[in-house]
C-alpha cells in the first residue's frame, strides 16, 4: 500500500492491479509478461519518482517488472 491510499496486488494473473484503499475500486491495471507470482513492493528514488515492482512467472519464464507511478 502507498501513502496515498493505493493498494497493489497481482492475484496470479498476468496483470498488476491498483485499488483505492477506501472504496476498493480498481483504479489501474498493468499487463505483465507472465502471471504474477509474488507480492508487489513500492519504492521511491531520491528524485521522488515512485515505482511499483513485482516478480512474474517462474523458471525460464520469469521477469521482474516495474511500473513508474504517473505524476511521481
PyMOL Python script that loads the backbone (N, CA, C, O; Angstrom):
from pymol import cmd

cmd.read_pdbstr("""\
ATOM      1  N   UNK A   1       0.841  -1.164   0.000  1.00  0.00           N
ATOM      2  CA  UNK A   1       0.000   0.000   0.000  1.00  0.00           C
ATOM      3  C   UNK A   1       0.893   1.236   0.000  1.00  0.00           C
ATOM      4  O   UNK A   1       1.959   1.252   0.617  1.00  0.00           O
ATOM      5  N   UNK A   2       0.441   2.263  -0.698  1.00  0.00           N
ATOM      6  CA  UNK A   2       1.191   3.507  -0.745  1.00  0.00           C
ATOM      7  C   UNK A   2       0.633   4.507   0.262  1.00  0.00           C
ATOM      8  O   UNK A   2      -0.481   4.345   0.759  1.00  0.00           O
ATOM      9  N   UNK A   3       1.403   5.524   0.552  1.00  0.00           N
ATOM     10  CA  UNK A   3       0.965   6.570   1.473  1.00  0.00           C
ATOM     11  C   UNK A   3      -0.303   7.254   0.964  1.00  0.00           C
ATOM     12  O   UNK A   3      -1.104   7.746   1.758  1.00  0.00           O
ATOM     13  N   UNK A   4      -0.485   7.286  -0.355  1.00  0.00           N
ATOM     14  CA  UNK A   4      -1.659   7.919  -0.949  1.00  0.00           C
ATOM     15  C   UNK A   4      -2.913   7.056  -0.942  1.00  0.00           C
ATOM     16  O   UNK A   4      -3.943   7.470  -1.473  1.00  0.00           O
ATOM     17  N   UNK A   5      -2.848   5.854  -0.345  1.00  0.00           N
ATOM     18  CA  UNK A   5      -4.031   5.014  -0.227  1.00  0.00           C
ATOM     19  C   UNK A   5      -4.284   4.088  -1.396  1.00  0.00           C
ATOM     20  O   UNK A   5      -5.413   3.641  -1.597  1.00  0.00           O
ATOM     21  N   UNK A   6      -3.244   3.791  -2.177  1.00  0.00           N
ATOM     22  CA  UNK A   6      -3.382   2.814  -3.256  1.00  0.00           C
ATOM     23  C   UNK A   6      -2.875   1.464  -2.776  1.00  0.00           C
ATOM     24  O   UNK A   6      -1.841   1.373  -2.114  1.00  0.00           O
ATOM     25  N   UNK A   7      -3.611   0.428  -3.115  1.00  0.00           N
ATOM     26  CA  UNK A   7      -3.232  -0.944  -2.770  1.00  0.00           C
ATOM     27  C   UNK A   7      -2.941  -1.670  -4.077  1.00  0.00           C
ATOM     28  O   UNK A   7      -3.775  -1.678  -4.982  1.00  0.00           O
ATOM     29  N   UNK A   8      -1.768  -2.277  -4.181  1.00  0.00           N
ATOM     30  CA  UNK A   8      -1.384  -3.013  -5.386  1.00  0.00           C
ATOM     31  C   UNK A   8      -1.357  -4.494  -5.085  1.00  0.00           C
ATOM     32  O   UNK A   8      -0.907  -4.909  -4.017  1.00  0.00           O
ATOM     33  N   UNK A   9      -1.846  -5.307  -6.039  1.00  0.00           N
ATOM     34  CA  UNK A   9      -1.776  -6.763  -5.900  1.00  0.00           C
ATOM     35  C   UNK A   9      -1.779  -7.408  -7.261  1.00  0.00           C
ATOM     36  O   UNK A   9      -2.206  -6.817  -8.253  1.00  0.00           O
ATOM     37  N   UNK A  10      -1.285  -8.653  -7.289  1.00  0.00           N
ATOM     38  CA  UNK A  10      -1.187  -9.386  -8.540  1.00  0.00           C
ATOM     39  C   UNK A  10      -2.297 -10.404  -8.698  1.00  0.00           C
ATOM     40  O   UNK A  10      -3.044 -10.337  -9.674  1.00  0.00           O
ATOM     41  N   UNK A  11      -2.432 -11.326  -7.792  1.00  0.00           N
ATOM     42  CA  UNK A  11      -3.503 -12.308  -7.855  1.00  0.00           C
ATOM     43  C   UNK A  11      -3.262 -13.481  -8.781  1.00  0.00           C
ATOM     44  O   UNK A  11      -4.199 -14.227  -9.064  1.00  0.00           O
ATOM     45  N   UNK A  12      -2.025 -13.679  -9.273  1.00  0.00           N
ATOM     46  CA  UNK A  12      -1.718 -14.834 -10.110  1.00  0.00           C
ATOM     47  C   UNK A  12      -2.110 -14.697 -11.565  1.00  0.00           C
ATOM     48  O   UNK A  12      -1.965 -15.653 -12.326  1.00  0.00           O
ATOM     49  N   UNK A  13      -2.595 -13.559 -11.970  1.00  0.00           N
ATOM     50  CA  UNK A  13      -2.938 -13.300 -13.370  1.00  0.00           C
ATOM     51  C   UNK A  13      -1.809 -12.494 -14.010  1.00  0.00           C
ATOM     52  O   UNK A  13      -0.945 -11.991 -13.292  1.00  0.00           O
ATOM     53  N   UNK A  14      -1.790 -12.356 -15.336  1.00  0.00           N
ATOM     54  CA  UNK A  14      -0.718 -11.574 -15.965  1.00  0.00           C
ATOM     55  C   UNK A  14      -1.002 -10.064 -15.921  1.00  0.00           C
ATOM     56  O   UNK A  14      -0.869  -9.366 -16.926  1.00  0.00           O
ATOM     57  N   UNK A  15      -1.392  -9.581 -14.742  1.00  0.00           N
ATOM     58  CA  UNK A  15      -1.656  -8.154 -14.529  1.00  0.00           C
ATOM     59  C   UNK A  15      -1.263  -7.784 -13.105  1.00  0.00           C
ATOM     60  O   UNK A  15      -1.313  -8.612 -12.196  1.00  0.00           O
ATOM     61  N   UNK A  16      -0.873  -6.531 -12.929  1.00  0.00           N
ATOM     62  CA  UNK A  16      -0.737  -5.935 -11.611  1.00  0.00           C
ATOM     63  C   UNK A  16      -1.883  -4.940 -11.495  1.00  0.00           C
ATOM     64  O   UNK A  16      -2.089  -4.119 -12.388  1.00  0.00           O
ATOM     65  N   UNK A  17      -2.629  -5.012 -10.395  1.00  0.00           N
ATOM     66  CA  UNK A  17      -3.811  -4.177 -10.196  1.00  0.00           C
ATOM     67  C   UNK A  17      -3.559  -3.134  -9.121  1.00  0.00           C
ATOM     68  O   UNK A  17      -2.830  -3.379  -8.160  1.00  0.00           O
ATOM     69  N   UNK A  18      -4.170  -1.966  -9.295  1.00  0.00           N
ATOM     70  CA  UNK A  18      -4.133  -0.920  -8.284  1.00  0.00           C
ATOM     71  C   UNK A  18      -5.547  -0.580  -7.848  1.00  0.00           C
ATOM     72  O   UNK A  18      -6.407  -0.302  -8.684  1.00  0.00           O
ATOM     73  N   UNK A  19      -5.796  -0.602  -6.532  1.00  0.00           N
ATOM     74  CA  UNK A  19      -7.125  -0.347  -5.979  1.00  0.00           C
ATOM     75  C   UNK A  19      -7.090   0.826  -5.007  1.00  0.00           C
ATOM     76  O   UNK A  19      -6.073   1.096  -4.369  1.00  0.00           O
ATOM     77  N   UNK A  20      -8.204   1.506  -4.910  1.00  0.00           N
ATOM     78  CA  UNK A  20      -8.371   2.558  -3.916  1.00  0.00           C
ATOM     79  C   UNK A  20      -8.625   1.900  -2.564  1.00  0.00           C
ATOM     80  O   UNK A  20      -9.546   1.092  -2.435  1.00  0.00           O
ATOM     81  N   UNK A  21      -7.824   2.233  -1.558  1.00  0.00           N
ATOM     82  CA  UNK A  21      -7.947   1.618  -0.237  1.00  0.00           C
ATOM     83  C   UNK A  21      -9.315   1.894   0.391  1.00  0.00           C
ATOM     84  O   UNK A  21      -9.885   1.012   1.033  1.00  0.00           O
ATOM     85  N   UNK A  22      -9.837   3.083   0.216  1.00  0.00           N
ATOM     86  CA  UNK A  22     -11.087   3.478   0.875  1.00  0.00           C
ATOM     87  C   UNK A  22     -12.314   2.843   0.245  1.00  0.00           C
ATOM     88  O   UNK A  22     -13.243   2.454   0.954  1.00  0.00           O
ATOM     89  N   UNK A  23     -12.329   2.732  -1.095  1.00  0.00           N
ATOM     90  CA  UNK A  23     -13.541   2.263  -1.774  1.00  0.00           C
ATOM     91  C   UNK A  23     -13.424   0.853  -2.342  1.00  0.00           C
ATOM     92  O   UNK A  23     -14.434   0.199  -2.602  1.00  0.00           O
ATOM     93  N   UNK A  24     -12.180   0.379  -2.535  1.00  0.00           N
ATOM     94  CA  UNK A  24     -11.982  -0.925  -3.163  1.00  0.00           C
ATOM     95  C   UNK A  24     -12.103  -0.893  -4.673  1.00  0.00           C
ATOM     96  O   UNK A  24     -12.015  -1.933  -5.324  1.00  0.00           O
ATOM     97  N   UNK A  25     -12.305   0.293  -5.239  1.00  0.00           N
ATOM     98  CA  UNK A  25     -12.470   0.424  -6.694  1.00  0.00           C
ATOM     99  C   UNK A  25     -11.134   0.195  -7.400  1.00  0.00           C
ATOM    100  O   UNK A  25     -10.092   0.676  -6.953  1.00  0.00           O
ATOM    101  N   UNK A  26     -11.179  -0.545  -8.505  1.00  0.00           N
ATOM    102  CA  UNK A  26      -9.979  -0.733  -9.316  1.00  0.00           C
ATOM    103  C   UNK A  26      -9.696   0.583 -10.038  1.00  0.00           C
ATOM    104  O   UNK A  26     -10.551   1.111 -10.749  1.00  0.00           O
ATOM    105  N   UNK A  27      -8.482   1.104  -9.846  1.00  0.00           N
ATOM    106  CA  UNK A  27      -8.102   2.373 -10.457  1.00  0.00           C
ATOM    107  C   UNK A  27      -7.128   2.201 -11.610  1.00  0.00           C
ATOM    108  O   UNK A  27      -7.007   3.080 -12.464  1.00  0.00           O
ATOM    109  N   UNK A  28      -6.435   1.071 -11.635  1.00  0.00           N
ATOM    110  CA  UNK A  28      -5.386   0.882 -12.631  1.00  0.00           C
ATOM    111  C   UNK A  28      -5.114  -0.603 -12.808  1.00  0.00           C
ATOM    112  O   UNK A  28      -5.302  -1.405 -11.892  1.00  0.00           O
ATOM    113  N   UNK A  29      -4.662  -0.950 -14.017  1.00  0.00           N
ATOM    114  CA  UNK A  29      -4.281  -2.331 -14.328  1.00  0.00           C
ATOM    115  C   UNK A  29      -3.122  -2.272 -15.315  1.00  0.00           C
ATOM    116  O   UNK A  29      -3.216  -1.611 -16.348  1.00  0.00           O
ATOM    117  N   UNK A  30      -2.027  -2.965 -14.998  1.00  0.00           N
ATOM    118  CA  UNK A  30      -0.871  -3.011 -15.887  1.00  0.00           C
ATOM    119  C   UNK A  30      -0.561  -4.434 -16.282  1.00  0.00           C
ATOM    120  O   UNK A  30      -0.467  -5.313 -15.426  1.00  0.00           O
ATOM    121  N   UNK A  31      -0.400  -4.670 -17.577  1.00  0.00           N
ATOM    122  CA  UNK A  31      -0.098  -6.009 -18.084  1.00  0.00           C
ATOM    123  C   UNK A  31       1.341  -6.393 -17.741  1.00  0.00           C
ATOM    124  O   UNK A  31       2.247  -5.560 -17.787  1.00  0.00           O
ATOM    125  N   UNK A  32       1.536  -7.672 -17.397  1.00  0.00           N
ATOM    126  CA  UNK A  32       2.860  -8.227 -17.131  1.00  0.00           C
ATOM    127  C   UNK A  32       3.095  -9.367 -18.126  1.00  0.00           C
ATOM    128  O   UNK A  32       2.135  -9.943 -18.639  1.00  0.00           O
ATOM    129  N   UNK A  33       4.365  -9.701 -18.404  1.00  0.00           N
ATOM    130  CA  UNK A  33       4.628 -10.731 -19.416  1.00  0.00           C
ATOM    131  C   UNK A  33       4.216 -12.138 -18.998  1.00  0.00           C
ATOM    132  O   UNK A  33       3.968 -12.992 -19.849  1.00  0.00           O
ATOM    133  N   UNK A  34       4.142 -12.382 -17.693  1.00  0.00           N
ATOM    134  CA  UNK A  34       3.767 -13.690 -17.157  1.00  0.00           C
ATOM    135  C   UNK A  34       2.835 -13.472 -15.970  1.00  0.00           C
ATOM    136  O   UNK A  34       2.733 -12.351 -15.471  1.00  0.00           O
ATOM    137  N   UNK A  35       2.154 -14.519 -15.509  1.00  0.00           N
ATOM    138  CA  UNK A  35       1.316 -14.360 -14.315  1.00  0.00           C
ATOM    139  C   UNK A  35       2.148 -13.874 -13.123  1.00  0.00           C
ATOM    140  O   UNK A  35       3.300 -14.273 -12.957  1.00  0.00           O
ATOM    141  N   UNK A  36       1.559 -13.023 -12.310  1.00  0.00           N
ATOM    142  CA  UNK A  36       2.263 -12.513 -11.136  1.00  0.00           C
ATOM    143  C   UNK A  36       2.486 -13.652 -10.144  1.00  0.00           C
ATOM    144  O   UNK A  36       1.633 -14.524  -9.977  1.00  0.00           O
ATOM    145  N   UNK A  37       3.646 -13.630  -9.492  1.00  0.00           N
ATOM    146  CA  UNK A  37       3.997 -14.757  -8.621  1.00  0.00           C
ATOM    147  C   UNK A  37       4.618 -14.300  -7.303  1.00  0.00           C
ATOM    148  O   UNK A  37       5.321 -15.071  -6.649  1.00  0.00           O
ATOM    149  N   UNK A  38       4.367 -13.067  -6.915  1.00  0.00           N
ATOM    150  CA  UNK A  38       4.943 -12.550  -5.669  1.00  0.00           C
ATOM    151  C   UNK A  38       4.103 -11.376  -5.182  1.00  0.00           C
ATOM    152  O   UNK A  38       3.182 -10.925  -5.862  1.00  0.00           O
ATOM    153  N   UNK A  39       4.436 -10.898  -4.002  1.00  0.00           N
ATOM    154  CA  UNK A  39       3.813  -9.681  -3.504  1.00  0.00           C
ATOM    155  C   UNK A  39       4.506  -8.477  -4.133  1.00  0.00           C
ATOM    156  O   UNK A  39       5.730  -8.471  -4.261  1.00  0.00           O
ATOM    157  N   UNK A  40       3.754  -7.472  -4.524  1.00  0.00           N
ATOM    158  CA  UNK A  40       4.404  -6.281  -5.083  1.00  0.00           C
ATOM    159  C   UNK A  40       5.092  -5.469  -3.989  1.00  0.00           C
ATOM    160  O   UNK A  40       4.763  -5.583  -2.809  1.00  0.00           O
ATOM    161  N   UNK A  41       6.040  -4.658  -4.401  1.00  0.00           N
ATOM    162  CA  UNK A  41       6.681  -3.719  -3.483  1.00  0.00           C
ATOM    163  C   UNK A  41       6.737  -2.363  -4.156  1.00  0.00           C
ATOM    164  O   UNK A  41       6.666  -2.267  -5.382  1.00  0.00           O
ATOM    165  N   UNK A  42       6.861  -1.333  -3.373  1.00  0.00           N
ATOM    166  CA  UNK A  42       6.965   0.008  -3.919  1.00  0.00           C
ATOM    167  C   UNK A  42       8.182   0.693  -3.322  1.00  0.00           C
ATOM    168  O   UNK A  42       8.541   0.461  -2.167  1.00  0.00           O
ATOM    169  N   UNK A  43       8.809   1.538  -4.123  1.00  0.00           N
ATOM    170  CA  UNK A  43       9.943   2.311  -3.616  1.00  0.00           C
ATOM    171  C   UNK A  43       9.976   3.659  -4.311  1.00  0.00           C
ATOM    172  O   UNK A  43       9.423   3.826  -5.398  1.00  0.00           O
ATOM    173  N   UNK A  44      10.620   4.602  -3.680  1.00  0.00           N
ATOM    174  CA  UNK A  44      10.746   5.956  -4.218  1.00  0.00           C
ATOM    175  C   UNK A  44      12.234   6.266  -4.362  1.00  0.00           C
ATOM    176  O   UNK A  44      13.021   6.006  -3.452  1.00  0.00           O
ATOM    177  N   UNK A  45      12.611   6.823  -5.515  1.00  0.00           N
ATOM    178  CA  UNK A  45      14.012   7.192  -5.738  1.00  0.00           C
ATOM    179  C   UNK A  45      14.322   8.511  -5.038  1.00  0.00           C
ATOM    180  O   UNK A  45      13.420   9.194  -4.553  1.00  0.00           O
ATOM    181  N   UNK A  46      15.588   8.855  -4.990  1.00  0.00           N
ATOM    182  CA  UNK A  46      15.973  10.128  -4.370  1.00  0.00           C
ATOM    183  C   UNK A  46      15.322  11.321  -5.051  1.00  0.00           C
ATOM    184  O   UNK A  46      15.048  12.336  -4.411  1.00  0.00           O
ATOM    185  N   UNK A  47      15.076  11.197  -6.344  1.00  0.00           N
ATOM    186  CA  UNK A  47      14.442  12.303  -7.072  1.00  0.00           C
ATOM    187  C   UNK A  47      12.943  12.392  -6.792  1.00  0.00           C
ATOM    188  O   UNK A  47      12.293  13.353  -7.205  1.00  0.00           O
ATOM    189  N   UNK A  48      12.388  11.397  -6.093  1.00  0.00           N
ATOM    190  CA  UNK A  48      10.971  11.426  -5.736  1.00  0.00           C
ATOM    191  C   UNK A  48      10.070  10.593  -6.623  1.00  0.00           C
ATOM    192  O   UNK A  48       8.867  10.521  -6.373  1.00  0.00           O
ATOM    193  N   UNK A  49      10.612   9.960  -7.653  1.00  0.00           N
ATOM    194  CA  UNK A  49       9.793   9.130  -8.533  1.00  0.00           C
ATOM    195  C   UNK A  49       9.486   7.809  -7.846  1.00  0.00           C
ATOM    196  O   UNK A  49      10.379   7.165  -7.295  1.00  0.00           O
ATOM    197  N   UNK A  50       8.210   7.403  -7.880  1.00  0.00           N
ATOM    198  CA  UNK A  50       7.798   6.174  -7.208  1.00  0.00           C
ATOM    199  C   UNK A  50       7.577   5.062  -8.223  1.00  0.00           C
ATOM    200  O   UNK A  50       7.025   5.283  -9.300  1.00  0.00           O
ATOM    201  N   UNK A  51       8.024   3.848  -7.854  1.00  0.00           N
ATOM    202  CA  UNK A  51       7.879   2.663  -8.686  1.00  0.00           C
ATOM    203  C   UNK A  51       7.162   1.574  -7.904  1.00  0.00           C
ATOM    204  O   UNK A  51       7.257   1.500  -6.679  1.00  0.00           O
ATOM    205  N   UNK A  52       6.438   0.725  -8.639  1.00  0.00           N
ATOM    206  CA  UNK A  52       5.827  -0.481  -8.088  1.00  0.00           C
ATOM    207  C   UNK A  52       6.441  -1.642  -8.860  1.00  0.00           C
ATOM    208  O   UNK A  52       6.490  -1.621 -10.090  1.00  0.00           O
ATOM    209  N   UNK A  53       6.906  -2.649  -8.139  1.00  0.00           N
ATOM    210  CA  UNK A  53       7.682  -3.735  -8.711  1.00  0.00           C
ATOM    211  C   UNK A  53       7.059  -5.065  -8.316  1.00  0.00           C
ATOM    212  O   UNK A  53       6.581  -5.221  -7.192  1.00  0.00           O
ATOM    213  N   UNK A  54       7.062  -6.044  -9.256  1.00  0.00           N
ATOM    214  CA  UNK A  54       6.516  -7.366  -8.939  1.00  0.00           C
ATOM    215  C   UNK A  54       7.244  -8.431  -9.754  1.00  0.00           C
ATOM    216  O   UNK A  54       7.625  -8.191 -10.900  1.00  0.00           O
ATOM    217  N   UNK A  55       7.434  -9.606  -9.161  1.00  0.00           N
ATOM    218  CA  UNK A  55       8.005 -10.750  -9.868  1.00  0.00           C
ATOM    219  C   UNK A  55       6.880 -11.478 -10.589  1.00  0.00           C
ATOM    220  O   UNK A  55       5.772 -11.608 -10.069  1.00  0.00           O
ATOM    221  N   UNK A  56       7.185 -11.955 -11.802  1.00  0.00           N
ATOM    222  CA  UNK A  56       6.195 -12.680 -12.593  1.00  0.00           C
ATOM    223  C   UNK A  56       6.799 -13.980 -13.097  1.00  0.00           C
ATOM    224  O   UNK A  56       8.015 -14.098 -13.252  1.00  0.00           O
ATOM    225  N   UNK A  57       5.938 -14.948 -13.350  1.00  0.00           N
ATOM    226  CA  UNK A  57       6.365 -16.216 -13.914  1.00  0.00           C
ATOM    227  C   UNK A  57       7.221 -17.037 -12.978  1.00  0.00           C
ATOM    228  O   UNK A  57       7.211 -16.844 -11.762  1.00  0.00           O
ATOM    229  N   UNK A  58       7.968 -17.966 -13.574  1.00  0.00           N
ATOM    230  CA  UNK A  58       8.861 -18.827 -12.815  1.00  0.00           C
ATOM    231  C   UNK A  58       9.797 -19.564 -13.753  1.00  0.00           C
ATOM    232  O   UNK A  58       9.507 -19.707 -14.940  1.00  0.00           O
ATOM    233  N   UNK A  59      10.911 -20.027 -13.230  1.00  0.00           N
ATOM    234  CA  UNK A  59      11.881 -20.764 -14.046  1.00  0.00           C
ATOM    235  C   UNK A  59      12.432 -19.910 -15.167  1.00  0.00           C
ATOM    236  O   UNK A  59      12.815 -18.760 -14.953  1.00  0.00           O
ATOM    237  N   UNK A  60      12.471 -20.475 -16.366  1.00  0.00           N
ATOM    238  CA  UNK A  60      12.984 -19.719 -17.511  1.00  0.00           C
ATOM    239  C   UNK A  60      11.985 -18.690 -18.021  1.00  0.00           C
ATOM    240  O   UNK A  60      12.352 -17.785 -18.769  1.00  0.00           O
ATOM    241  N   UNK A  61      10.724 -18.825 -17.621  1.00  0.00           N
ATOM    242  CA  UNK A  61       9.692 -17.847 -17.986  1.00  0.00           C
ATOM    243  C   UNK A  61       9.414 -16.955 -16.790  1.00  0.00           C
ATOM    244  O   UNK A  61       8.353 -17.043 -16.174  1.00  0.00           O
ATOM    245  N   UNK A  62      10.368 -16.099 -16.466  1.00  0.00           N
ATOM    246  CA  UNK A  62      10.228 -15.219 -15.309  1.00  0.00           C
ATOM    247  C   UNK A  62      10.738 -13.829 -15.662  1.00  0.00           C
ATOM    248  O   UNK A  62      11.621 -13.672 -16.505  1.00  0.00           O
ATOM    249  N   UNK A  63      10.174 -12.833 -15.012  1.00  0.00           N
ATOM    250  CA  UNK A  63      10.626 -11.457 -15.202  1.00  0.00           C
ATOM    251  C   UNK A  63      10.291 -10.643 -13.969  1.00  0.00           C
ATOM    252  O   UNK A  63       9.280 -10.880 -13.308  1.00  0.00           O
ATOM    253  N   UNK A  64      11.138  -9.694 -13.668  1.00  0.00           N
ATOM    254  CA  UNK A  64      10.882  -8.707 -12.632  1.00  0.00           C
ATOM    255  C   UNK A  64      10.376  -7.466 -13.357  1.00  0.00           C
ATOM    256  O   UNK A  64      11.080  -6.922 -14.207  1.00  0.00           O
ATOM    257  N   UNK A  65       9.174  -7.012 -13.038  1.00  0.00           N
ATOM    258  CA  UNK A  65       8.521  -5.938 -13.787  1.00  0.00           C
ATOM    259  C   UNK A  65       8.315  -4.739 -12.873  1.00  0.00           C
ATOM    260  O   UNK A  65       7.836  -4.883 -11.748  1.00  0.00           O
ATOM    261  N   UNK A  66       8.680  -3.548 -13.361  1.00  0.00           N
ATOM    262  CA  UNK A  66       8.500  -2.320 -12.600  1.00  0.00           C
ATOM    263  C   UNK A  66       7.626  -1.351 -13.394  1.00  0.00           C
ATOM    264  O   UNK A  66       7.746  -1.241 -14.615  1.00  0.00           O
ATOM    265  N   UNK A  67       6.759  -0.663 -12.688  1.00  0.00           N
ATOM    266  CA  UNK A  67       5.911   0.373 -13.267  1.00  0.00           C
ATOM    267  C   UNK A  67       6.204   1.674 -12.530  1.00  0.00           C
ATOM    268  O   UNK A  67       6.294   1.686 -11.303  1.00  0.00           O
ATOM    269  N   UNK A  68       6.352   2.760 -13.265  1.00  0.00           N
ATOM    270  CA  UNK A  68       6.522   4.067 -12.643  1.00  0.00           C
ATOM    271  C   UNK A  68       5.139   4.672 -12.436  1.00  0.00           C
ATOM    272  O   UNK A  68       4.300   4.659 -13.337  1.00  0.00           O
ATOM    273  N   UNK A  69       4.916   5.199 -11.244  1.00  0.00           N
ATOM    274  CA  UNK A  69       3.645   5.876 -10.962  1.00  0.00           C
ATOM    275  C   UNK A  69       3.625   7.182 -11.715  1.00  0.00           C
ATOM    276  O   UNK A  69       4.584   7.950 -11.643  1.00  0.00           O
ATOM    277  N   UNK A  70       2.553   7.452 -12.437  1.00  0.00           N
ATOM    278  CA  UNK A  70       2.444   8.722 -13.147  1.00  0.00           C
ATOM    279  C   UNK A  70       2.296   9.854 -12.145  1.00  0.00           C
ATOM    280  O   UNK A  70       1.674   9.684 -11.097  1.00  0.00           O
ATOM    281  N   UNK A  71       2.857  10.987 -12.458  1.00  0.00           N
ATOM    282  CA  UNK A  71       2.788  12.129 -11.560  1.00  0.00           C
ATOM    283  C   UNK A  71       3.745  12.056 -10.399  1.00  0.00           C
ATOM    284  O   UNK A  71       3.706  12.901  -9.505  1.00  0.00           O
ATOM    285  N   UNK A  72       4.612  11.049 -10.401  1.00  0.00           N
ATOM    286  CA  UNK A  72       5.599  10.953  -9.307  1.00  0.00           C
ATOM    287  C   UNK A  72       6.980  10.862  -9.873  1.00  0.00           C
ATOM    288  O   UNK A  72       7.951  10.775  -9.121  1.00  0.00           O
TER     289      UNK A  72
END
""", "prot")
cmd.dss("prot")
cmd.show_as("cartoon", "prot")
cmd.util.cbc("prot")
cmd.orient("prot")
